[in-house]
Amino acid sequence: MGSPHSIDPRAQHDPRNRYPTDEQFYGSDRPDHAVLPEDRPRGGGGTRPVRHRGTWATVALVACVILLILVGIALFP
């Protein structure tokens, strides 16, 4: 299958099977001479790693939930 998008070879010349390139697709909603940079840039780039909450915060949250359940059982037997 040497055709793009796995198009049936019998339908190669059908005008409905014309797909824009990524640049054409993503640039279609931008003005020709945009002054502002794109607010949602697409594609890869320099990103900083995601920071997760620490282990202690998770342990404290679980301990609070367990304590709340135990207090609820103790107060309403």
CORCORPE-V971532 format. One record per residue. N is the residue number from 0. PHI is phi in degrees with one decimal (NA if undefined). Layout:
# CORCORPE-V971532
N|PHI / N|PHI
This chain:
# CORCORPE-V971532
0|NA / 1|-93.0 / 2|-88.9 / 3|-70.7 / 4|61.6 / 5|53.7 / 6|-78.8 / 7|-58.4 / 8|-57.4 / 9|-70.1 / 10|-107.3 / 11|-57.6 / 12|-97.3 / 13|-74.6 / 14|-65.2 / 15|-75.5 / 16|-99.5 / 17|-103.0 / 18|-111.7 / 19|-72.2 / 20|-72.0 / 21|-60.1 / 22|-64.5 / 23|-68.5 / 24|-66.1 / 25|-77.9 / 26|-93.2 / 27|-68.5 / 28|-98.3 / 29|-103.4 / 30|-67.0 / 31|-61.5 / 32|-118.7 / 33|-71.3 / 34|-86.6 / 35|-88.4 / 36|-69.5 / 37|-65.1 / 38|-77.6 / 39|-127.1 / 40|-61.4 / 41|-102.5 / 42|94.1 / 43|-75.5 / 44|178.7 / 45|-70.9 / 46|-124.1 / 47|-90.1 / 48|-66.4 / 49|-72.9 / 50|-97.5 / 51|-101.6 / 52|-63.3 / 53|-68.2 / 54|-64.1 / 55|-66.5 / 56|-65.7 / 57|-68.4 / 58|-62.6 / 59|-65.1 / 60|-64.2 / 61|-65.1 / 62|-63.3 / 63|-65.7 / 64|-64.7 / 65|-64.0 / 66|-62.6 / 67|-63.2 / 68|-64.9 / 69|-64.6 / 70|-65.9 / 71|-64.4 / 72|-67.8 / 73|-69.0 / 74|-81.2 / 75|-126.6 / 76|-70.3
